Amino acid sequence: MNLRFDQLASHLQQQLLPIYLISGDEPLQMAEATDAVRAAARVKGFSERQVFHVEAGFDWGELSVASDTLSLFAEQRIIELRLPSGKPGDAGSKAFKAYTENLPQDSLLLISCGKLDKRQTQSKWYQALQTAGAAMQIWPVEYAQLPAWITRRMSDRGLKPTSEAAQLLADRVEGNLLAAAQEIDKLVLLHGEGGIDADSILDAVADSARYGVFELVDSALAGEAERTVRMLEGLRGEGIEPVLVLWALVREARTLETISHELASGSRMDEVFRKHRIWDKRKPLVQAGLKRHNVRRWQQLLRRANRIDRMIKGRMPGKPWDELVQFSLLMAGVRTL
């Protein structure tokens, strides 16, 4: 059978299948899915655990031996197979097929592997495992769904975030669910159960270097030239990679270039802000940036950012940190040489 991540908890409350194949490249949900299967198995009496790491030269005969050997003291056990590549090869395919044709009564096979493509999910070994048990593909949470994901996770931990708080945290942790989960856990420790607003998010993450780059962006949008330079010097001194600073600046510049274009085309500002999820406390900063630069100027900044990116990657000469200072000052409205 096929399972989605959001179906796993209710499924495990109802039944426990002999095989679970969990694939994907999103670390948090992969870890939580495999943990959930292990926990459900322990409740059912699977007290032993045998782990195999499939690497170059792995002997697939070990899976057959494990399935044929009675567990110690006749207890039920979890056979855990970690297959990072998602490619078992001919030997692995045969081993999986043989396993499914003669399922051991005292074992649960838990397979975790990397993201699988369409060809792999249509393979005979995948279909055999799916038929004998359950297969789950873990997909990253898209940015548009991230605020709702954050809200649900906060609610599960007794927090009641405002929409602005959820959006702010989503902006800060886009593409990194593990970071989002860690920040939510930190909020629980700092505030306990109850309401969480945007200020609570900002206060909780003020000491994080990753969030320092977002503060830098806000400072540049606000036109705070001296503070912007100080923040850049601080980030550099802390050993922050210039590519992270550039990413944050470009992310904002690209958003404002798009907003500028839509406004120039006749769209209403409140509708555009809602579309791009500009939360209330950031609206003055964004409006300041829009007033300072038109579409053409934002496009020029993005072209300049492309040159900085090439410097960082060593594809053209230059000093990335010096260029980041110039870029930030231009964003803040300061004309540079």
FILO-861343 format. One line per field, with one value per residue (C-alpha): residue in one letter; x, y, z. Coordinates in Angstrom, 1 decimal. Example, Ala and Ser with C-alpha at 12.3 -4.5 7.8 and 13.67 -1.06 7.14 Angstrom:
! residues 2
aa <- [A/S];
X <- [12.3/13.7];
Y <- [-4.5/-1.1];
Z <- [7.8/7.1];
END
This chain:
! residues 337
aa <- [M/N/L/R/F/D/Q/L/A/S/H/L/Q/Q/Q/L/L/P/I/Y/L/I/S/G/D/E/P/L/Q/M/A/E/A/T/D/A/V/R/A/A/A/R/V/K/G/F/S/E/R/Q/V/F/H/V/E/A/G/F/D/W/G/E/L/S/V/A/S/D/T/L/S/L/F/A/E/Q/R/I/I/E/L/R/L/P/S/G/K/P/G/D/A/G/S/K/A/F/K/A/Y/T/E/N/L/P/Q/D/S/L/L/L/I/S/C/G/K/L/D/K/R/Q/T/Q/S/K/W/Y/Q/A/L/Q/T/A/G/A/A/M/Q/I/W/P/V/E/Y/A/Q/L/P/A/W/I/T/R/R/M/S/D/R/G/L/K/P/T/S/E/A/A/Q/L/L/A/D/R/V/E/G/N/L/L/A/A/A/Q/E/I/D/K/L/V/L/L/H/G/E/G/G/I/D/A/D/S/I/L/D/A/V/A/D/S/A/R/Y/G/V/F/E/L/V/D/S/A/L/A/G/E/A/E/R/T/V/R/M/L/E/G/L/R/G/E/G/I/E/P/V/L/V/L/W/A/L/V/R/E/A/R/T/L/E/T/I/S/H/E/L/A/S/G/S/R/M/D/E/V/F/R/K/H/R/I/W/D/K/R/K/P/L/V/Q/A/G/L/K/R/H/N/V/R/R/W/Q/Q/L/L/R/R/A/N/R/I/D/R/M/I/K/G/R/M/P/G/K/P/W/D/E/L/V/Q/F/S/L/L/M/A/G/V/R/T/L];
X <- [0.0/1.0/1.1/1.4/3.3/0.2/-1.5/1.2/0.2/-3.4/-2.3/0.1/-2.7/-4.7/-2.2/1.5/2.6/5.7/7.5/7.9/9.8/10.3/12.1/12.9/15.5/13.7/15.7/13.1/10.2/12.3/13.6/10.1/8.5/11.1/10.9/7.1/7.4/10.0/7.9/4.8/6.8/8.1/4.6/3.8/6.7/9.5/12.2/15.3/16.8/19.3/20.7/22.3/24.0/24.0/27.3/29.6/30.3/27.4/26.6/22.9/23.0/23.0/19.4/18.5/20.5/18.8/15.3/16.0/17.6/15.4/15.7/17.5/15.2/12.5/11.6/10.3/12.8/13.1/15.5/16.5/18.0/19.5/19.9/21.0/21.3/17.9/19.6/19.8/21.2/20.4/21.5/19.4/16.4/16.6/17.0/14.0/11.9/13.0/12.2/8.7/8.0/8.9/8.1/9.5/6.8/9.0/10.5/9.6/11.7/12.1/13.9/15.0/16.5/17.1/14.6/13.4/12.6/9.7/11.7/12.7/9.1/8.0/10.7/9.9/11.7/9.8/6.4/7.2/7.9/4.9/2.6/3.9/3.9/3.7/5.7/5.9/7.6/8.6/8.3/9.6/7.1/6.6/7.0/3.3/2.3/5.0/3.1/0.3/2.8/4.4/1.0/0.0/3.3/3.0/-0.5/0.5/2.9/0.4/1.4/-1.1/0.8/-0.6/-0.6/2.2/4.3/3.9/4.7/7.8/9.2/8.4/10.4/13.3/13.5/12.4/13.8/14.9/12.2/14.7/15.5/11.8/11.2/14.2/12.9/9.4/10.9/12.9/9.7/8.0/10.9/11.0/7.3/5.5/2.0/0.0/0.0/3.0/3.3/5.9/7.8/8.1/9.7/12.1/13.1/13.6/15.9/17.9/21.0/21.1/23.6/21.2/18.7/21.3/21.2/17.5/18.1/20.7/18.1/15.6/18.3/19.1/15.5/15.1/17.9/20.1/23.4/25.8/24.0/24.0/27.7/28.3/26.0/28.0/31.2/29.8/28.5/31.9/33.7/31.4/32.5/29.2/29.6/29.1/26.8/24.3/24.3/23.9/21.1/19.1/19.7/18.8/15.7/14.4/15.5/13.8/10.6/10.6/11.4/8.3/6.2/7.4/6.5/3.0/2.3/3.5/1.0/-1.9/-2.3/-3.4/-0.8/-2.8/-3.6/0.1/1.2/-1.3/-0.2/3.5/2.7/4.1/3.2/2.1/5.3/7.3/5.0/6.7/10.1/8.9/7.2/10.4/12.3/9.6/9.7/13.5/13.9/11.7/11.6/14.6/16.7/15.8/16.7/20.1/20.7/19.9/22.3/25.0/24.1/24.8/28.3/28.9/27.7/30.3/33.0/32.0/32.2/35.6/34.4/35.5/38.0/36.8/36.3/32.8/32.5/33.4/30.8/28.2/28.9/28.3/25.2/23.7/24.4/22.7/19.7/19.7/19.7/23.3/25.1/28.5/31.4];
Y <- [0.0/3.6/6.0/9.7/11.2/12.8/9.3/7.5/8.2/7.1/4.0/2.9/3.1/0.7/-1.8/-2.7/-4.1/-6.4/-4.0/-0.2/1.5/5.2/7.3/11.0/13.7/15.8/15.0/16.0/14.1/11.1/10.9/11.4/8.8/6.1/7.0/6.5/3.1/2.0/3.3/1.5/-1.7/-1.5/-1.2/-4.4/-6.2/-5.7/-5.3/-6.2/-4.2/-5.1/-2.3/-2.8/0.1/-0.6/0.6/-0.4/-4.1/-4.8/-8.5/-8.9/-12.4/-10.8/-9.8/-13.4/-14.7/-12.1/-13.2/-16.9/-16.7/-16.9/-13.7/-13.9/-15.3/-15.7/-12.0/-10.0/-7.7/-4.8/-5.3/-1.9/-1.4/2.0/2.4/6.0/5.7/4.1/1.7/-1.9/-3.3/-6.8/-8.5/-6.2/-6.5/-10.3/-10.2/-8.0/-10.3/-13.3/-11.6/-10.7/-14.2/-15.7/-13.1/-14.0/-14.0/-12.4/-9.5/-6.1/-4.8/-1.0/0.4/4.1/5.4/8.6/10.2/7.7/8.6/7.3/4.5/3.2/3.3/1.2/-1.3/-4.9/-4.7/-1.5/-3.0/-6.2/-4.3/-2.0/-5.0/-6.8/-3.8/0.0/2.5/6.2/8.9/12.0/15.3/18.7/21.2/23.9/27.5/28.2/25.4/26.2/28.7/26.2/23.4/25.7/26.6/22.9/22.0/24.9/23.9/20.3/21.8/24.1/27.3/29.6/31.6/34.6/34.4/37.0/34.9/31.7/33.7/35.3/31.9/30.5/33.3/32.6/28.8/28.3/25.0/23.8/22.0/20.8/24.5/25.2/22.4/23.5/27.0/25.9/23.7/26.7/28.8/26.2/26.3/30.1/30.9/27.8/27.2/30.1/32.8/33.6/36.8/38.1/39.9/36.7/35.1/38.0/38.0/34.2/34.1/37.4/35.5/33.3/34.2/32.9/35.5/38.2/38.2/39.0/41.8/43.1/43.1/45.0/47.5/48.1/48.5/51.0/53.1/52.6/52.8/52.9/50.2/48.1/48.3/47.5/44.4/43.2/43.6/41.7/38.8/38.6/38.5/35.7/33.6/33.7/32.7/35.5/33.3/33.2/37.1/37.4/34.9/36.9/40.2/38.8/37.1/40.4/42.3/39.8/40.1/43.9/43.8/41.6/43.8/46.9/45.4/44.4/47.8/49.5/47.3/48.7/46.2/47.5/47.6/45.8/42.9/42.6/42.6/39.9/37.9/38.0/37.5/40.8/40.9/44.1/45.0/44.6/46.7/50.1/48.6/47.2/50.5/52.4/50.1/50.5/54.3/54.3/52.1/51.5/48.3/49.2/49.9/46.6/44.8/46.6/45.4/41.8/42.0/43.3/40.4/38.0/39.4/39.0/35.4/34.7/36.3/34.1/31.0/32.2/32.6/36.3/38.4/40.6/40.9/39.5/41.2/44.6/44.1/43.1/46.3/48.3/46.2/46.8/50.5/50.8/49.0/51.5/54.3/55.4/56.2/54.5/54.9];
Z <- [0.0/-0.4/2.6/2.9/5.8/7.3/7.3/9.1/12.7/12.3/10.2/12.9/15.5/13.5/12.2/11.8/8.5/8.0/5.8/5.6/2.8/3.5/0.9/0.5/1.0/3.7/6.9/9.6/8.2/7.3/10.8/12.3/10.0/10.9/14.6/14.4/12.9/15.5/18.4/17.1/16.7/20.2/21.5/19.7/21.3/18.8/21.4/19.3/16.5/13.8/11.5/8.1/6.2/2.5/1.1/-1.8/-1.4/0.9/1.1/0.5/1.9/5.3/4.8/4.1/7.1/9.3/8.1/8.5/11.9/15.0/17.1/20.4/23.1/20.5/20.7/17.8/16.1/13.7/10.8/9.7/6.3/5.3/1.6/0.9/-2.8/-3.3/-5.8/-4.4/-7.7/-9.0/-5.8/-3.7/-5.9/-5.7/-1.9/-1.5/-3.7/-1.8/1.5/0.4/-0.8/2.6/5.3/8.7/11.4/14.1/12.1/10.8/7.9/7.9/4.9/4.6/1.4/-0.6/-3.0/-5.7/-9.2/-11.3/-12.8/-9.3/-8.0/-11.0/-10.4/-9.4/-6.1/-5.1/-6.2/-4.2/-1.0/-1.5/-2.0/1.0/3.2/2.9/0.8/1.7/-0.3/1.8/-0.1/1.0/2.3/-0.3/0.8/0.1/2.6/5.2/7.3/7.7/8.5/11.2/12.6/12.9/14.6/17.0/17.8/18.5/21.1/22.8/21.0/19.3/16.7/14.9/11.1/11.1/13.5/11.4/8.2/9.8/10.9/7.5/5.9/8.2/7.8/4.2/2.9/6.3/8.3/10.9/11.7/11.9/14.4/16.5/16.7/17.6/20.4/21.6/21.7/23.9/26.3/26.4/26.5/27.5/26.0/24.7/22.2/20.0/17.9/15.5/18.2/20.1/17.0/16.6/20.3/20.3/17.3/17.9/18.8/15.6/12.9/10.2/11.3/11.3/7.6/7.6/10.0/7.6/4.8/6.9/7.9/4.2/3.3/6.1/4.6/7.7/5.9/8.9/10.7/7.6/7.2/10.9/10.5/7.5/9.3/12.2/10.0/8.3/11.7/12.8/9.8/8.0/4.4/1.9/-0.2/2.6/2.9/-0.9/-0.9/1.7/-0.2/-3.6/-2.2/-1.0/-4.2/-6.4/-4.4/-4.6/-8.3/-8.8/-6.6/-8.4/-11.7/-10.5/-9.1/-12.3/-14.2/-12.1/-9.3/-5.9/-3.2/-0.6/-3.1/-4.1/-0.5/0.4/-2.6/-1.6/2.1/3.3/7.0/8.6/10.5/7.3/5.1/6.0/5.1/1.8/1.0/1.7/-0.6/-3.3/-3.0/-3.2/-6.3/-9.3/-11.4/-13.5/-10.4/-8.8/-12.0/-12.0/-8.5/-9.5/-12.3/-9.9/-7.6/-10.4/-10.7/-6.9/-7.1/-9.8/-7.6/-4.7/-6.9/-8.3/-11.8/-12.0/-10.0/-7.2/-3.4/-2.5/0.9/-0.5/-3.2/-0.6/1.2/-2.1/-2.9/0.6/0.5/-2.9/-1.6/1.3/-1.2/-0.8/-4.1/-4.3/-6.7];
END
